[in-house]
Amino acid sequence: MQSKIIEQKPNPLFHRKEAVIEIEAKDATPKRSEVIEEISEKLGAPKTQIAIAKIDQKFGRHYVIVTARVYDSPEFLKKFEHEWVLERGTHKKKEKKEEAHAKPYAPAKPAATAAPAAAPAPAAAPKEEKK
């Protein structure tokens, strides 16, 4: 894949660099893992410090525009990025679902029977006044 950096700016408040990169995509939209690998090579950052915010490919174009965030350390990545952003492109969601299905089924315990509560007294119907 060929790529070129369109924009790159530092964000010292969040300890990261924000980059917009154009990557050639001849067939389908590239996988997030492939995009992270390309950004890692282009910017010289470890793969564990890169978060992909957006991959945008318009219909009929042979390139994608990627918005990425490159953090100073993996700790800052985990601190500032949402968990669902970090799970994109990984199999963590599938593992969680499999764990949920792996739990044995236990029927719900019936509630303890209590004495039936006394029914509330019916409200008195209002009397109609005759004219």
C-alpha positions as CSV (number, residue, x, y, z in Angstrom):
1,M,0.0,0.0,0.0
2,Q,1.1,3.5,-0.7
3,S,0.3,6.3,1.6
4,K,0.9,10.0,2.2
5,I,0.4,12.2,5.1
6,I,-2.2,14.9,4.4
7,E,-2.1,16.6,7.9
8,Q,-0.3,16.0,11.1
9,K,-0.6,18.1,14.3
10,P,0.5,17.6,17.8
11,N,-2.0,17.6,20.7
12,P,0.1,17.9,23.9
13,L,-2.9,18.0,26.2
14,F,-3.8,14.4,25.3
15,H,-0.1,13.4,24.8
16,R,-0.7,12.4,21.1
17,K,-0.3,13.4,17.5
18,E,-3.4,13.5,15.3
19,A,-2.8,12.6,11.7
20,V,-4.9,12.4,8.5
21,I,-3.4,10.0,6.0
22,E,-4.4,9.0,2.5
23,I,-3.9,5.3,1.8
24,E,-4.2,3.6,-1.6
25,A,-6.9,0.9,-1.6
26,K,-7.2,-0.9,-4.9
27,D,-9.9,-3.4,-4.0
28,A,-11.9,-3.2,-0.8
29,T,-11.5,-1.0,2.2
30,P,-8.4,-2.2,4.1
31,K,-8.7,-3.8,7.5
32,R,-7.9,-1.8,10.5
33,S,-4.9,-4.0,11.3
34,E,-3.5,-3.3,7.8
35,V,-4.1,0.4,8.3
36,I,-2.4,0.4,11.7
37,E,0.6,-1.4,10.2
38,E,0.9,1.2,7.4
39,I,0.6,4.1,9.8
40,S,3.2,2.5,12.0
41,E,5.6,2.3,9.1
42,K,4.9,5.8,7.9
43,L,5.1,7.6,11.2
44,G,7.6,5.3,13.0
45,A,5.3,4.6,15.9
46,P,4.6,1.3,17.6
47,K,1.4,-0.4,16.7
48,T,0.3,-0.4,20.4
49,Q,0.2,3.4,20.5
50,I,-2.1,3.9,17.4
51,A,-5.9,4.3,17.5
52,I,-7.9,4.6,14.3
53,A,-10.7,7.2,14.7
54,K,-12.2,6.9,11.2
55,I,-11.6,5.2,7.8
56,D,-13.5,7.0,5.1
57,Q,-13.8,5.7,1.5
58,K,-16.1,7.3,-1.0
59,F,-17.8,5.2,-3.7
60,G,-15.6,4.6,-6.7
61,R,-12.4,6.0,-5.3
62,H,-9.2,3.9,-5.0
63,Y,-8.0,5.4,-1.8
64,V,-9.2,5.9,1.8
65,I,-8.8,8.8,4.1
66,V,-7.8,7.7,7.6
67,T,-8.0,9.8,10.8
68,A,-5.6,8.3,13.4
69,R,-4.3,9.2,16.8
70,V,-0.7,8.3,17.7
71,Y,-0.1,8.4,21.5
72,D,3.2,8.9,23.3
73,S,2.7,5.6,25.3
74,P,0.2,2.8,25.5
75,E,-0.8,4.0,28.9
76,F,-2.1,7.3,27.5
77,L,-3.9,5.4,24.7
78,K,-5.8,3.3,27.3
79,K,-6.4,6.4,29.4
80,F,-7.9,8.7,26.7
81,E,-9.5,6.3,24.2
82,H,-12.9,4.6,24.7
83,E,-12.8,0.9,25.1
84,W,-15.0,0.3,22.1
85,V,-12.5,2.2,19.9
86,L,-9.8,-0.1,21.1
87,E,-11.9,-3.2,20.5
88,R,-12.6,-2.3,16.8
89,G,-10.8,-4.7,14.5
90,T,-10.0,-7.2,17.2
91,H,-11.8,-10.3,18.4
92,K,-12.4,-9.2,22.0
93,K,-16.1,-8.8,21.4
94,K,-16.5,-12.3,20.1
95,E,-14.5,-13.7,23.1
96,K,-16.9,-11.8,25.5
97,K,-19.9,-13.2,23.7
98,E,-18.5,-16.7,23.8
99,E,-17.9,-16.4,27.6
100,A,-21.4,-15.3,28.1
101,H,-22.7,-18.3,26.2
102,A,-20.3,-20.7,28.0
103,K,-22.0,-20.0,31.4
104,P,-24.4,-22.8,32.3
105,Y,-28.1,-22.0,32.3
106,A,-29.6,-21.7,35.8
107,P,-33.3,-21.2,36.1
108,A,-34.4,-18.3,38.2
109,K,-35.3,-19.1,41.8
110,P,-38.9,-18.6,42.6
111,A,-39.7,-15.7,44.9
112,A,-40.5,-16.6,48.5
113,T,-44.3,-16.8,48.9
114,A,-45.6,-14.2,51.2
115,A,-49.0,-13.8,52.7
116,P,-51.3,-12.2,50.2
117,A,-51.7,-8.5,50.9
118,A,-55.1,-7.3,51.9
119,A,-56.9,-5.8,48.9
120,P,-57.4,-2.0,49.2
121,A,-60.9,-1.0,50.0
122,P,-62.8,0.3,47.0
123,A,-63.2,4.1,46.9
124,A,-66.7,5.4,47.6
125,A,-68.5,6.5,44.4
126,P,-69.3,10.2,44.4
127,K,-73.0,11.0,45.0
128,E,-74.8,12.9,42.3
129,E,-76.7,16.0,43.3
130,K,-80.2,16.4,42.0
131,K,-81.5,19.7,40.8
